[in-house]
Each structure stands twice: as C-alpha cells, then as structure tokens.
C-alpha cells in the first residue's frame, strides 16, 4: 500500500494497549494453549487439569505449565479444590480478546446488519397494553439468571412505560404465547443525543436458543434504522456470551469493558459496552 492510499486520520494504537495485546497474542502463540483455552472456555463450570490432560492426551505437568501461562495473562483463573486444580475461563479477558483483535485491525470491515436465519415459528409485533404481565414475568426470569441486569426486582409497569421509547417496544410470540421482548430507551434528554438509544432484549425461560432473540433484534435494529436513530448501545455482563454474540451478529461492536462498574448482590461485576452505528 502506498502512503497516498492510507486513511487520512490514522491514530496510532496507544502504547499501553499495544503492550497488553502483544502479551496476549504472545501467550497464544503456542498452539497447545489455544487448544486448552478453547476447552476451558467451553466449560462454564470449569474443568480439572487432569481432565484437560486426558482430553488432549498430554501429561498433567505439561498442562499445568500451559495453564499457568494462561493464568499469568488473565485468560483463566485457578481454584484449588482439595488436591484438584479447577481451571475456569476469565470472561472479562476472553471478551477483551476479540476486542483486541478488532482494535489492532482498525475495525475497517463493515459489520452485518442483523441475523438473517430467523425461525419461521416466531412472530414479532408491537407491544400492546395487554402484554405487560407477560413482559414483567419474562423480566423476572432474566433477573433470576444473575447475568442479565443489575436490577434485583422487576420495575413497575409505570416505571417501564415512562422509560421505554414509544414505537420501539416489540414482543415475540410463539403459538400465541408471548416469549420475549425488546425495547429501546433514550440515553439522554438532550437534543444532541436524540438519535442515541439503549436497547434491552429478554427471552423467556425455555425459549432461549430457539432464535427468539434473533427475531427480536432483527426487528429492533431495522425499525431503529428506519426511524433515524444513529446509535444503539448496550451493556452486557461478560458471562452472558450468548447475548454478546447476538449483538455482534446485529452490527454491534465491542467498545470496551467497564471493570467493577457496579455491585450485584454484593459482588462487583464488569460489563461489556457495545454499540451499533447506522450505516449512513
């Protein structure tokens, strides 16, 4: 590439960020560590070093060496249970890893609009007055997971009605049963932020993983684009990897991670900040 072909406004990556990312990538330059991290990340409850050794057909001392290297950069955490070492993924750092790759590559490639493989049995329509009981029930189910929101009690109907933007409230229906909802809320009353909104997407217990979220967010982002909103944003717990993946598939990008931003049930939690910009 010639100098003339470079973008006009090119800012160098911050030195501290570059050093951190280089450390991460250097750790993963060993293929066995990539394989170990893949297995650990796929086990939500953690996995014993011995089971890692069996799965990879290598000795426990070798596994322990690589696990320690992964722990040193923060990809995994180690918990001693008796004589057994349990290896668990650090969700914050593993969310940061794809963000690091995006940052290094400059986020130059366009993001997709939204999911296209939508299920045929899910109908999305505007929220109606008679939907409030089901909407609040599904909200309670999300709260119960511990990975959906900092709320510990379902807000009142009045509070939600005052918060959510009119014209951007959607529900998903399967076999005449309301199984999910998606809403937008303004981030500020200032006129300069009139095109910026924060999204929420909730799916009922028993219907997750069936494409309900895809159907809701597909409707949400397309209607937001048509209404002239230019930025949608959201905060998601890093443990909620399914929600992060759903948002990435809908044109959202990871902006960063807010460490220990607030407490939930007395425990400090991180959140991943994501945003979606309209194409034009």
C-alpha positions as CSV (number, residue, x, y, z in Angstrom):
1,X,0.0,0.0,0.0
2,X,1.4,3.4,-0.9
3,X,1.3,6.3,1.5
4,X,-1.3,8.1,-0.5
5,X,-3.7,5.2,-0.1
6,X,-3.6,5.3,3.7
7,X,-6.6,6.8,5.5
8,X,-6.2,10.5,6.3
9,X,-7.0,10.2,10.0
10,X,-4.8,7.4,11.3
11,X,-4.2,7.4,15.0
12,X,-1.5,5.0,16.4
13,X,-2.7,2.4,18.9
14,X,-1.9,3.5,22.5
15,X,1.4,2.1,23.7
16,X,-0.1,0.6,26.8
17,X,-2.8,-1.1,24.8
18,X,-0.3,-2.4,22.3
19,X,1.9,-3.9,25.1
20,X,-1.1,-5.6,26.6
21,X,-2.4,-7.0,23.3
22,X,1.1,-8.2,22.4
23,X,1.4,-10.1,25.7
24,X,-1.9,-11.8,25.0
25,X,-1.0,-12.7,21.4
26,X,2.4,-14.0,22.5
27,X,0.8,-16.2,25.1
28,X,-1.4,-17.7,22.4
29,X,1.5,-18.2,20.0
30,X,1.7,-21.7,21.5
31,X,-1.0,-23.9,19.8
32,X,-1.5,-26.1,22.8
33,X,-2.5,-23.1,24.9
34,X,-5.1,-22.2,22.2
35,X,-6.5,-25.7,22.5
36,X,-6.5,-25.6,26.3
37,X,-8.3,-22.2,26.3
38,X,-10.8,-23.5,23.8
39,X,-11.7,-26.4,26.1
40,X,-11.8,-24.2,29.2
41,X,-14.0,-21.6,27.6
42,X,-16.5,-24.2,26.6
43,X,-16.9,-25.4,30.2
44,X,-19.0,-22.9,32.1
45,X,-18.3,-24.6,35.5
46,X,-14.6,-25.0,35.0
47,X,-12.6,-28.1,34.2
48,X,-9.9,-30.1,36.2
49,X,-6.3,-30.1,35.0
50,X,-6.5,-33.9,34.9
51,X,-9.5,-33.9,32.5
52,X,-7.7,-31.4,30.3
53,X,-4.7,-33.8,30.1
54,X,-6.9,-36.7,29.2
55,X,-8.8,-34.7,26.6
56,X,-5.6,-33.5,24.9
57,X,-3.6,-36.7,25.5
58,X,-0.7,-35.0,27.2
59,X,0.8,-35.2,30.6
60,X,-0.5,-33.2,33.6
61,X,2.8,-31.4,34.1
62,X,2.6,-30.0,30.6
63,X,-1.0,-29.0,31.0
64,X,-0.1,-27.3,34.3
65,X,2.7,-25.3,32.7
66,X,0.5,-24.0,29.9
67,X,-2.4,-23.3,32.3
68,X,-0.1,-21.2,34.4
69,X,0.9,-19.2,31.4
70,X,-2.7,-18.6,30.5
71,X,-3.4,-17.6,34.1
72,X,-0.5,-15.1,34.2
73,X,-2.1,-13.0,31.4
74,X,-5.6,-13.4,32.9
75,X,-7.2,-15.6,30.4
76,X,-8.1,-18.2,33.1
77,X,-8.5,-18.5,36.8
78,X,-7.4,-21.3,39.0
79,X,-9.3,-22.7,42.0
80,X,-7.8,-25.4,44.3
81,X,-10.4,-27.9,45.5
82,X,-8.7,-30.3,47.7
83,X,-5.9,-31.8,45.6
84,X,-7.6,-30.9,42.3
85,X,-7.0,-27.7,40.4
86,X,-10.1,-26.4,38.5
87,X,-9.4,-24.1,35.6
88,X,-12.1,-21.6,34.6
89,X,-12.3,-19.0,31.9
90,X,-12.0,-15.4,32.9
91,X,-15.0,-14.0,30.9
92,X,-13.7,-10.4,31.0
93,X,-10.4,-11.1,29.4
94,X,-11.9,-13.5,26.9
95,X,-14.3,-10.8,25.9
96,X,-11.4,-8.4,25.6
97,X,-9.5,-10.7,23.3
98,X,-11.8,-10.3,20.2
99,X,-11.9,-6.6,21.1
100,X,-8.1,-6.5,21.0
101,X,-8.2,-8.1,17.5
102,X,-10.7,-5.6,16.3
103,X,-8.7,-2.7,17.7
104,X,-5.5,-3.9,16.0
105,X,-7.2,-4.3,12.7
106,X,-8.9,-0.9,13.0
107,X,-12.5,-2.2,12.7
108,X,-12.3,-1.4,8.9
109,X,-14.6,-4.2,7.8
110,X,-18.3,-3.3,7.8
111,X,-20.5,-5.1,10.3
112,X,-23.5,-7.1,9.2
113,X,-26.9,-5.5,9.6
114,X,-28.7,-8.2,11.5
115,X,-29.3,-12.0,11.6
116,X,-31.0,-13.5,8.6
117,X,-31.6,-17.1,9.6
118,X,-34.8,-16.3,11.5
119,X,-37.1,-19.1,12.7
120,X,-40.4,-19.5,10.9
121,X,-42.4,-20.1,14.1
122,X,-41.6,-16.7,15.8
123,X,-43.8,-13.7,15.1
124,X,-42.7,-10.2,16.3
125,X,-45.2,-7.5,16.8
126,X,-45.6,-4.2,18.6
127,X,-46.1,-4.4,22.4
128,X,-49.7,-3.9,23.5
129,X,-51.3,-2.9,26.8
130,X,-52.3,-6.5,27.5
131,X,-48.7,-7.7,27.3
132,X,-47.5,-6.1,30.5
133,X,-47.9,-9.1,32.8
134,X,-46.0,-11.4,30.4
135,X,-43.3,-8.8,29.8
136,X,-42.7,-8.3,33.5
137,X,-42.7,-12.1,34.1
138,X,-40.0,-12.6,31.5
139,X,-38.1,-9.7,33.0
140,X,-38.2,-11.5,36.3
141,X,-36.9,-14.7,34.7
142,X,-34.0,-12.7,33.3
143,X,-33.2,-11.2,36.7
144,X,-33.2,-14.8,38.1
145,X,-30.3,-15.8,35.9
146,X,-28.0,-13.4,37.6
147,X,-26.4,-12.5,34.2
148,X,-29.0,-10.2,32.6
149,X,-29.2,-7.0,34.6
150,X,-28.2,-5.2,37.8
151,X,-31.9,-5.0,38.7
152,X,-32.9,-7.3,41.6
153,X,-36.6,-6.5,41.4
154,X,-38.8,-6.1,38.4
155,X,-39.6,-2.3,37.9
156,X,-43.3,-1.3,38.0
157,X,-45.3,-1.1,34.8
158,X,-45.4,2.7,35.2
159,X,-41.6,3.0,35.6
160,X,-41.0,0.9,32.4
161,X,-43.7,2.7,30.5
162,X,-42.0,6.0,31.3
163,X,-38.6,4.7,30.5
164,X,-39.1,2.9,27.2
165,X,-39.4,4.7,23.9
166,X,-42.8,4.7,22.2
167,X,-42.7,3.0,18.9
168,X,-39.7,0.8,19.9
169,X,-41.4,-1.8,22.0
170,X,-41.6,-5.3,20.5
171,X,-42.7,-8.7,21.6
172,X,-42.1,-12.2,20.2
173,X,-44.9,-14.7,20.0
174,X,-44.8,-18.5,19.5
175,X,-48.0,-20.4,19.3
176,X,-49.9,-17.4,20.7
177,X,-47.7,-17.3,23.7
178,X,-45.5,-14.2,24.4
179,X,-41.9,-15.5,24.7
180,X,-39.7,-12.4,24.6
181,X,-39.5,-8.7,24.3
182,X,-37.1,-6.0,23.1
183,X,-37.2,-2.2,23.8
184,X,-35.2,0.9,23.3
185,X,-34.8,3.8,25.8
186,X,-33.3,7.2,25.2
187,X,-29.9,7.7,26.8
188,X,-30.4,11.4,27.4
189,X,-33.0,14.2,27.2
190,X,-30.5,16.5,25.4
191,X,-31.5,17.1,21.8
192,X,-28.0,16.3,20.5
193,X,-28.5,12.7,21.7
194,X,-32.0,12.3,20.2
195,X,-30.7,9.6,17.9
196,X,-29.0,7.5,20.6
197,X,-30.8,4.8,22.4
198,X,-30.1,1.9,24.8
199,X,-31.5,-1.5,24.0
200,X,-32.8,-4.4,26.0
201,X,-33.7,-7.9,24.8
202,X,-35.2,-10.6,27.0
203,X,-36.3,-14.1,26.1
204,X,-38.5,-16.3,28.3
205,X,-37.1,-19.3,30.2
206,X,-37.5,-22.4,28.0
207,X,-37.3,-20.5,24.7
208,X,-33.7,-19.4,24.7
209,X,-31.5,-20.7,21.9
210,X,-34.5,-21.0,19.6
211,X,-34.0,-17.9,17.6
212,X,-36.4,-15.7,19.6
213,X,-33.6,-13.2,20.3
214,X,-32.6,-13.1,16.7
215,X,-36.1,-12.3,15.6
216,X,-36.5,-9.5,18.2
217,X,-33.2,-7.8,17.5
218,X,-33.7,-8.1,13.7
219,X,-37.0,-6.2,14.1
220,X,-35.4,-3.8,16.6
221,X,-32.4,-2.6,14.6
222,X,-34.3,-2.3,11.3
223,X,-37.1,-0.2,12.9
224,X,-34.4,1.9,14.7
225,X,-32.7,2.5,11.3
226,X,-35.9,3.4,9.7
227,X,-36.8,5.8,12.5
228,X,-33.5,7.7,12.0
229,X,-31.7,6.5,15.2
230,X,-28.0,6.6,14.5
231,X,-26.5,4.8,17.5
232,X,-27.8,1.9,19.6
233,X,-25.8,0.9,22.7
234,X,-26.0,-1.7,25.4
235,X,-24.1,-3.1,28.4
236,X,-23.8,-6.8,28.9
237,X,-22.2,-8.9,31.6
238,X,-19.2,-10.7,30.0
239,X,-20.5,-14.0,31.3
240,X,-23.6,-13.6,29.0
241,X,-21.7,-14.7,25.9
242,X,-24.8,-15.7,24.0
243,X,-26.1,-12.1,24.3
244,X,-22.8,-10.6,23.2
245,X,-22.7,-12.9,20.2
246,X,-26.3,-12.0,19.3
247,X,-25.5,-8.3,19.4
248,X,-22.3,-8.8,17.3
249,X,-24.4,-10.6,14.7
250,X,-26.6,-7.5,14.6
251,X,-23.9,-4.9,13.8
252,X,-22.8,-4.1,17.3
253,X,-19.1,-3.8,18.1
254,X,-17.4,-4.1,21.4
255,X,-16.4,-0.7,22.6
256,X,-14.7,-1.7,25.8
257,X,-15.0,-3.2,29.2
258,X,-16.1,-1.3,32.3
259,X,-14.4,-3.1,35.2
260,X,-16.1,-3.3,38.5
261,X,-18.7,-0.8,37.4
262,X,-21.4,-1.8,40.0
263,X,-22.3,-4.4,42.5
264,X,-24.9,-7.1,42.1
265,X,-25.9,-8.9,45.3
266,X,-22.7,-7.6,47.0
267,X,-20.4,-8.7,44.2
268,X,-18.5,-6.3,41.9
269,X,-19.4,-7.0,38.2
270,X,-17.9,-5.9,34.9
271,X,-19.9,-5.0,31.9
272,X,-19.0,-5.1,28.2
273,X,-20.0,-1.9,26.3
274,X,-21.3,-2.4,22.8
275,X,-22.7,0.0,20.2
276,X,-24.2,-0.2,16.8
277,X,-24.0,2.7,14.3
278,X,-26.4,3.1,11.4
279,X,-24.7,2.6,8.1
280,X,-25.4,6.1,6.7
